[in-house]
Amino acid sequence: MAENIKESLGLVHVITGNGKGKTTSGMGIVIRALGRGLKVKIIQLFKRDTGEQYFFENLKNYHIKYAQFQPLHPYFKKYTPENLESLKKELQDFWNNNIKDLEEYDLLLIDETGPGLNWKVLDESLIIDLINNKPKNLELVMTGRDFPESIKDKADYVSEVQLIKHPYQKSVLARKGIEY
């Protein structure tokens, strides 16, 4: 079953915007792929203690690898230029360790790619190189706010999640099991 599906893979998705649902959309693609027998790798940047982390780390009988780069998201923490430079080195090491086995997977989700690029702790050239040189049939899904046009131009899908209304506007903070 999965072999026929794999032949049609290889496209690039960007899920961006200011609304809630970018990660949720990416995770939906992951679940769909797993349900069809595809091998999946998830890399989450600037996330920790998430519901999906616990789910995927305990998932049995599926070929999935899950990794998190756990420093606080730049949207929620003020970093000094020195902190950002240090974070960039940490992220580069994390990236090098987690991007080397892509030929083993059918789908790669890199969650919060946009902020990593926007805050310049993830080099745009790394993402362009990944898009240009990824395995032919690796479906690549990237999420997050503030993607540069150069990445959106290279993508096959670009979806924008628009903020219309959010409980945060009424001081309701992120809730376990819903937002993380």
SULCORPE-V88335 format. One record per helix or strand of 2 or more residues. SS is the DSSP state (2 for helix, 1 for strand). FROM is the first residue (numbers start at 1). TO is the last residue. If there is no record, write none. Layout:
# SULCORPE-V88335
SS_FROM_TO, SS_FROM_TO
This chain:
# SULCORPE-V88335
2_2_6, 1_12_16, 2_22_35, 1_40_45, 2_51_57, 1_64_69, 2_81_98, 2_102_104, 1_107_111, 2_113_118, 2_124_133, 1_139_143, 2_149_154, 1_157_160, 2_167_170
